[in-house]
Amino acid sequence: MSYPGYRNQRGNVQNSREFEENFQILSKDLEDLKDYNAKDLVEDAKNIAHKWQISTSQLRKIHGYIVKIWEKYRMNKVKEKLNFEEIRERLELLKPRLYYNANRIGGSKSESYKKLANILSKAIDKVKSPEGFEKFKEFYDAIIAYSKQK
């Protein structure tokens, strides 16, 4: 599989594997997304949205599913009956949807979507607490927000 080059902030071309390694969300030091600081979250979201060609409609398809999980989370949190394992289970079920959509798209945009699916899948693995889920939602919302600035 070939990975096209991307320009980093200095304008130097780097391959996508190097580019992915620069995301703080993928850092081995970050075990739970609850510890993902706001500055890194914003930078990662901005880099994903600006450097990869992912349409807003593609992002919205996944966003709808995340919102359903979010609503269940909020409703249970208000009722003080939060079953976090159920939330984790629903997030795990998001992974196949991500890869299905990536394979359905086809063409050059498919590669960008596959990279996004890979990062989101790894981020889901780091959701180990309710606060981590909240950060995951904020991260995805930020990607959508920055994708509209193209």
C-alpha positions in Angstrom: 0.0 0.0 0.0 1.5 3.3 -1.0 1.0 6.4 1.2 1.1 9.8 -0.5 3.2 12.5 1.0 1.9 15.4 3.0 3.5 18.8 3.8 4.1 19.4 7.5 4.0 22.9 9.1 7.5 23.7 7.7 6.4 22.7 4.2 8.5 19.5 4.1 7.0 16.4 2.6 6.5 13.6 5.0 4.7 10.3 4.4 1.4 9.6 6.0 2.8 7.1 8.5 5.1 9.8 9.8 2.2 12.2 9.8 0.0 9.8 11.8 2.8 9.4 14.4 2.7 13.1 15.1 -0.8 13.0 16.5 -0.9 13.4 20.3 -4.0 11.3 20.5 -1.9 8.3 19.4 0.8 8.9 21.9 1.8 5.8 23.9 1.9 8.1 27.0 -1.8 8.8 26.6 -3.6 5.8 28.1 -7.0 7.4 28.7 -8.5 10.2 26.6 -9.6 12.0 29.7 -5.9 13.1 29.9 -5.9 14.5 26.4 -5.3 18.2 26.8 -7.4 20.8 24.9 -4.4 22.3 23.0 -3.4 18.9 21.6 -7.0 18.0 20.8 -7.5 21.1 18.8 -4.1 20.7 16.9 -4.8 17.1 16.0 -8.4 17.9 14.8 -7.1 20.8 12.8 -4.4 18.7 11.1 -6.8 15.9 10.3 -9.4 18.3 8.8 -7.0 20.4 6.8 -4.5 17.9 5.5 -6.8 15.0 4.6 -9.6 15.3 2.0 -12.6 14.1 3.9 -15.9 15.6 3.0 -18.3 16.9 5.6 -21.0 14.5 4.4 -18.7 11.6 5.1 -17.9 12.9 8.6 -21.6 13.5 9.2 -22.5 9.8 8.6 -20.3 8.8 11.5 -21.3 11.8 13.6 -24.9 10.7 13.6 -23.9 7.4 15.2 -21.7 9.1 17.8 -24.5 11.5 18.7 -26.8 8.5 19.4 -24.2 7.2 21.8 -23.8 10.6 23.3 -27.5 11.1 23.9 -27.7 7.7 25.6 -24.7 8.7 27.7 -26.2 12.0 28.7 -29.6 10.6 29.5 -28.1 7.9 31.7 -25.7 10.4 33.4 -28.7 12.6 34.3 -30.6 9.7 35.7 -27.4 8.7 37.6 -27.6 5.2 36.0 -24.5 5.4 33.9 -23.4 2.1 32.6 -20.1 2.9 31.0 -19.6 -0.6 29.7 -22.6 -0.2 27.5 -21.1 3.0 26.1 -17.8 1.3 25.5 -19.6 -1.5 23.7 -21.4 0.9 21.4 -18.1 2.6 20.7 -16.5 -0.7 19.8 -19.4 -1.2 17.3 -18.5 2.1 15.7 -15.2 0.6 14.4 -16.7 -1.7 11.8 -18.9 1.2 10.6 -15.8 3.3 10.1 -14.0 0.7 8.0 -17.2 -0.1 6.0 -17.6 3.5 5.0 -13.9 3.8 4.2 -14.1 0.8 1.8 -17.4 2.0 0.3 -16.1 5.4 -0.8 -13.4 4.2 -3.2 -10.9 6.3 -5.1 -8.3 8.7 -3.6 -10.7 9.9 -0.9 -10.9 6.3 0.4 -7.2 6.5 1.6 -7.9 9.6 3.7 -11.0 8.1 5.2 -9.1 4.9 6.0 -6.5 6.9 7.9 -9.3 8.7 9.8 -10.9 5.3 10.6 -7.5 4.1 11.9 -7.0 7.1 14.2 -10.6 7.0 15.5 -10.3 3.3 16.1 -7.1 3.8 18.1 -8.8 6.7 20.0 -11.8 4.5 20.8 -9.3 2.0 22.4 -8.2 4.8 24.7 -11.7 5.6 25.9 -11.5 4.1 29.4 -13.7 6.4 31.4 -16.8 8.6 31.0 -14.5 11.7 30.8 -12.5 9.9 28.1 -15.7 9.5 26.1 -16.4 13.2 26.5 -13.0 14.0 25.1 -13.6 11.6 22.2 -16.8 13.4 21.3 -15.1 16.8 21.6 -12.3 15.6 19.3 -14.7 14.4 16.7 -16.7 17.6 16.9 -13.5 19.6 16.4 -12.7 17.6 13.3 -16.1 18.4 11.8 -15.7 22.1 12.7 -12.3 22.4 11.1 -13.4 20.5 8.0 -15.8 23.3 7.2 -12.9 25.8 7.1 -11.3 24.4 4.0 
